[in-house]
Amino acid sequence: LLIIMATPALIAASLSPSAVIPVHLKLALVKRGAELDGRSPANWRSAQTTRATLVHLLAAAVFLPLRARAREKKGCINIDVCREIGDRKVEEAENKKGPLVQLSGGVRYREERVGTGDVVADGDVVYISFEVRKTNGDYMYSYGRSRPDMGGNDFGETVQARLGQHDIPTAVEMAMQGMRIGGVRTVEMPPWLGFQTSDWKPLPTNFSGKQRMERFKSLLPSNSSQAGYNASILFEVEAVRKRKS
Protein backbone atom coordinates (compact mmCIF):
# COMPACT_ATOMS: atom_id res chain seq x y z
CA LEU A 1 0.00 0.00 0.00
CA LEU A 2 2.87 2.35 0.78
CA ILE A 3 4.34 1.80 -2.70
CA ILE A 4 0.97 2.43 -4.35
CA MET A 5 0.56 5.69 -2.44
CA ALA A 6 4.10 6.79 -3.23
CA THR A 7 3.94 6.01 -6.94
CA PRO A 8 1.86 9.06 -8.09
CA ALA A 9 4.10 11.42 -6.14
CA LEU A 10 7.21 9.79 -7.62
CA ILE A 11 5.85 10.13 -11.14
CA ALA A 12 4.97 13.78 -10.52
CA ALA A 13 8.46 14.39 -9.18
CA SER A 14 10.02 12.73 -12.21
CA LEU A 15 8.19 15.12 -14.51
CA SER A 16 9.37 18.25 -12.72
CA PRO A 17 12.37 20.25 -14.11
CA SER A 18 14.45 19.60 -11.04
CA ALA A 19 13.31 15.97 -10.67
CA VAL A 20 13.87 16.00 -6.90
CA ILE A 21 12.29 13.14 -4.94
CA PRO A 22 10.80 14.46 -1.65
CA VAL A 23 12.78 13.40 1.40
CA HIS A 24 9.79 11.83 3.12
CA LEU A 25 9.25 9.54 0.10
CA LYS A 26 12.91 8.53 0.09
CA LEU A 27 12.67 7.58 3.78
CA ALA A 28 9.46 5.65 3.14
CA LEU A 29 11.07 3.71 0.29
CA VAL A 30 14.09 2.84 2.44
CA LYS A 31 11.78 1.62 5.19
CA ARG A 32 9.80 -0.42 2.69
CA GLY A 33 13.00 -1.99 1.40
CA ALA A 34 14.00 -2.98 4.91
CA GLU A 35 10.62 -4.68 5.43
CA LEU A 36 11.03 -6.61 2.19
CA ASP A 37 14.45 -7.86 3.26
CA GLY A 38 12.78 -9.52 6.28
CA ARG A 39 10.23 -11.44 4.25
CA SER A 40 10.19 -15.22 3.86
CA PRO A 41 11.58 -16.88 0.68
CA ALA A 42 8.00 -17.35 -0.53
CA ASN A 43 7.66 -13.57 -0.82
CA TRP A 44 11.06 -12.91 -2.44
CA ARG A 45 9.60 -12.89 -5.96
CA SER A 46 7.06 -10.24 -4.94
CA ALA A 47 9.82 -8.24 -3.26
CA GLN A 48 12.00 -8.39 -6.37
CA THR A 49 9.10 -7.18 -8.55
CA THR A 50 8.46 -4.29 -6.18
CA ARG A 51 12.14 -3.34 -6.19
CA ALA A 52 12.20 -3.41 -10.00
CA THR A 53 9.25 -1.04 -10.04
CA LEU A 54 11.06 1.32 -7.69
CA VAL A 55 14.18 1.24 -9.89
CA HIS A 56 12.09 2.17 -12.94
CA LEU A 57 10.45 5.06 -11.11
CA LEU A 58 13.78 6.42 -9.88
CA ALA A 59 15.26 6.10 -13.37
CA ALA A 60 12.32 8.07 -14.75
CA ALA A 61 13.00 10.81 -12.22
CA VAL A 62 16.49 11.20 -13.67
CA PHE A 63 16.03 10.64 -17.39
CA LEU A 64 12.61 12.13 -18.20
CA PRO A 65 13.76 15.73 -17.54
CA LEU A 66 16.82 15.10 -19.76
CA ARG A 67 14.59 13.88 -22.57
CA ALA A 68 12.28 16.87 -22.15
CA ARG A 69 15.23 19.27 -22.46
CA ALA A 70 16.41 17.41 -25.57
CA ARG A 71 12.95 17.83 -27.14
CA GLU A 72 13.07 21.58 -26.42
CA LYS A 73 16.39 21.88 -28.26
CA LYS A 74 14.94 20.10 -31.29
CA GLY A 75 12.71 23.15 -31.88
CA CYS A 76 15.78 24.97 -33.28
CA ILE A 77 16.37 22.65 -36.22
CA ASN A 78 17.95 25.09 -38.70
CA ILE A 79 19.13 28.69 -39.05
CA ASP A 80 15.77 30.04 -40.23
CA VAL A 81 13.84 28.42 -37.39
CA CYS A 82 16.43 29.59 -34.84
CA ARG A 83 16.15 33.13 -36.21
CA GLU A 84 12.35 33.03 -35.92
CA ILE A 85 12.59 31.81 -32.34
CA GLY A 86 15.09 34.56 -31.51
CA ASP A 87 12.97 37.26 -33.19
CA ARG A 88 9.91 36.09 -31.29
CA LYS A 89 11.76 36.30 -27.96
CA VAL A 90 13.01 39.80 -28.79
CA GLU A 91 9.49 40.89 -29.72
CA GLU A 92 8.09 39.49 -26.48
CA ALA A 93 10.76 41.32 -24.47
CA GLU A 94 10.01 44.58 -26.31
CA ASN A 95 6.28 44.21 -25.69
CA LYS A 96 6.93 43.91 -21.96
CA LYS A 97 8.68 47.30 -22.01
CA GLY A 98 5.54 49.08 -23.22
CA PRO A 99 4.44 50.58 -26.55
CA LEU A 100 6.65 52.73 -28.77
CA VAL A 101 5.07 56.03 -29.77
CA GLN A 102 5.86 57.00 -33.37
CA LEU A 103 6.36 60.68 -34.20
CA SER A 104 7.18 62.40 -37.48
CA GLY A 105 10.67 62.30 -38.98
CA GLY A 106 11.45 58.83 -37.70
CA VAL A 107 11.41 59.86 -34.01
CA ARG A 108 10.08 57.30 -31.54
CA TYR A 109 9.85 57.25 -27.76
CA ARG A 110 8.82 54.91 -24.96
CA GLU A 111 7.24 56.11 -21.71
CA GLU A 112 9.44 54.62 -19.01
CA ARG A 113 7.71 56.43 -16.15
CA VAL A 114 4.62 58.61 -16.19
CA GLY A 115 5.09 61.89 -14.32
CA THR A 116 2.58 63.39 -11.92
CA GLY A 117 3.56 67.07 -12.18
CA ASP A 118 2.83 69.89 -14.63
CA VAL A 119 2.62 69.23 -18.35
CA VAL A 120 5.60 70.27 -20.46
CA ALA A 121 4.94 72.39 -23.55
CA ASP A 122 6.86 74.31 -26.20
CA GLY A 123 8.58 77.39 -24.75
CA ASP A 124 8.83 75.98 -21.21
CA VAL A 125 12.16 76.10 -19.38
CA VAL A 126 12.66 72.54 -18.14
CA TYR A 127 15.41 71.14 -15.93
CA ILE A 128 16.38 67.65 -17.02
CA SER A 129 18.70 64.76 -16.22
CA PHE A 130 19.57 62.35 -18.99
CA GLU A 131 21.50 59.34 -20.23
CA VAL A 132 22.74 58.80 -23.79
CA ARG A 133 23.13 55.30 -25.24
CA LYS A 134 23.57 53.66 -28.60
CA THR A 135 20.65 51.65 -29.93
CA ASN A 136 22.46 48.44 -28.97
CA GLY A 137 22.45 49.61 -25.34
CA ASP A 138 26.09 50.74 -25.13
CA TYR A 139 26.44 53.61 -22.66
CA MET A 140 27.91 56.90 -23.92
CA TYR A 141 27.48 59.57 -21.24
CA SER A 142 24.97 61.03 -18.81
CA TYR A 143 24.23 63.87 -16.42
CA GLY A 144 22.45 63.76 -13.08
CA ARG A 145 22.38 59.95 -12.97
CA SER A 146 25.30 59.28 -10.59
CA ARG A 147 27.17 57.11 -13.07
CA PRO A 148 30.65 55.94 -11.93
CA ASP A 149 32.40 57.50 -14.94
CA MET A 150 31.38 61.00 -13.85
CA GLY A 151 34.14 61.08 -11.23
CA GLY A 152 31.76 62.11 -8.46
CA ASN A 153 28.18 61.94 -7.36
CA ASP A 154 26.16 64.16 -9.72
CA PHE A 155 22.82 62.67 -8.71
CA GLY A 156 20.11 65.33 -8.69
CA GLU A 157 22.04 67.78 -10.86
CA THR A 158 20.21 69.02 -13.95
CA VAL A 159 20.64 70.77 -17.28
CA GLN A 160 18.40 73.70 -18.19
CA ALA A 161 16.67 73.62 -21.59
CA ARG A 162 14.05 75.87 -23.14
CA LEU A 163 11.95 73.75 -25.45
CA GLY A 164 11.98 75.08 -29.00
CA GLN A 165 15.34 76.86 -28.64
CA HIS A 166 17.48 73.83 -29.59
CA ASP A 167 19.19 73.57 -26.20
CA ILE A 168 18.61 69.84 -26.64
CA PRO A 169 18.19 67.80 -29.86
CA THR A 170 15.02 68.43 -31.86
CA ALA A 171 13.95 64.79 -31.46
CA VAL A 172 14.01 65.17 -27.66
CA GLU A 173 12.05 68.44 -27.83
CA MET A 174 9.42 66.67 -29.95
CA ALA A 175 9.18 63.70 -27.58
CA MET A 176 8.90 65.89 -24.47
CA GLN A 177 5.74 67.63 -25.69
CA GLY A 178 2.92 66.65 -23.33
CA MET A 179 5.29 64.99 -20.86
CA ARG A 180 4.64 65.56 -17.17
CA ILE A 181 7.23 66.63 -14.61
CA GLY A 182 8.67 63.57 -12.89
CA GLY A 183 8.29 61.46 -16.00
CA VAL A 184 10.98 59.60 -17.94
CA ARG A 185 10.98 58.94 -21.68
CA THR A 186 13.52 57.13 -23.86
CA VAL A 187 13.76 58.85 -27.24
CA GLU A 188 15.13 57.20 -30.36
CA MET A 189 16.79 60.01 -32.34
CA PRO A 190 17.61 59.60 -36.04
CA PRO A 191 20.80 61.55 -36.92
CA TRP A 192 18.96 64.24 -38.93
CA LEU A 193 16.98 65.20 -35.78
CA GLY A 194 19.70 64.37 -33.27
CA PHE A 195 22.68 66.18 -31.79
CA GLN A 196 23.49 68.05 -34.97
CA THR A 197 20.27 70.06 -34.51
CA SER A 198 21.41 71.35 -31.08
CA ASP A 199 25.05 72.02 -31.96
CA TRP A 200 25.90 68.81 -30.06
CA LYS A 201 24.33 70.03 -26.82
CA PRO A 202 24.08 68.92 -24.10
CA LEU A 203 27.78 68.16 -24.27
CA PRO A 204 29.45 65.46 -22.16
CA THR A 205 31.33 66.91 -19.21
CA ASN A 206 33.71 64.01 -18.51
CA PHE A 207 36.70 62.70 -20.45
CA SER A 208 35.31 59.26 -21.32
CA GLY A 209 32.02 60.77 -22.49
CA LYS A 210 33.85 63.21 -24.77
CA GLN A 211 35.87 60.35 -26.27
CA ARG A 212 32.73 58.31 -26.96
CA MET A 213 31.03 61.29 -28.59
CA GLU A 214 34.02 61.96 -30.86
CA ARG A 215 34.03 58.30 -31.84
CA PHE A 216 30.32 58.51 -32.66
CA LYS A 217 30.84 61.65 -34.78
CA SER A 218 33.51 59.88 -36.82
CA LEU A 219 31.07 57.08 -37.66
CA LEU A 220 28.25 59.30 -38.92
CA PRO A 221 27.38 58.66 -42.59
CA SER A 222 28.74 62.09 -43.61
CA ASN A 223 32.13 61.33 -42.01
CA SER A 224 32.47 57.60 -42.51
CA SER A 225 32.81 55.09 -45.31
CA GLN A 226 30.95 52.46 -43.28
CA ALA A 227 27.79 51.82 -45.27
CA GLY A 228 24.65 51.05 -43.30
CA TYR A 229 25.97 52.30 -39.95
CA ASN A 230 23.06 52.80 -37.54
CA ALA A 231 23.58 56.38 -36.37
CA SER A 232 20.43 56.56 -34.26
CA ILE A 233 20.91 57.36 -30.59
CA LEU A 234 18.80 56.70 -27.49
CA PHE A 235 18.34 59.73 -25.25
CA GLU A 236 16.65 58.89 -21.94
CA VAL A 237 15.34 62.13 -20.46
CA GLU A 238 13.81 62.84 -17.07
CA ALA A 239 11.81 66.05 -16.64
CA VAL A 240 12.85 66.96 -13.10
CA ARG A 241 11.12 70.37 -12.80
CA LYS A 242 10.21 73.40 -14.83
CA ARG A 243 10.50 77.12 -14.24
CA LYS A 244 7.29 78.77 -13.18
CA SER A 245 6.08 81.34 -15.70
ABEGO torsion letter per residue (X at the ends): XAAAAAAAAAAAAAABAAGBBBAAAAAAAAAAAAAAAABBAAAAAAAAAAAAAAAAAAAAAAAAAAAAAAAAAAABABAAAAAAAAAAAAAAAAAAAEBBBBBBGGBBBBBABBBABBBBBBGBBBBBBBBBBBAAGBBABBBGAGBAAAGEBABGBBBBBBBGAGABBAAAAAAABGBBBGBBBBBBBBAAABAAAAGGOBBBABAAAAAAAAAAAAABAAABABBGBBABBBBBBBBABBBBX
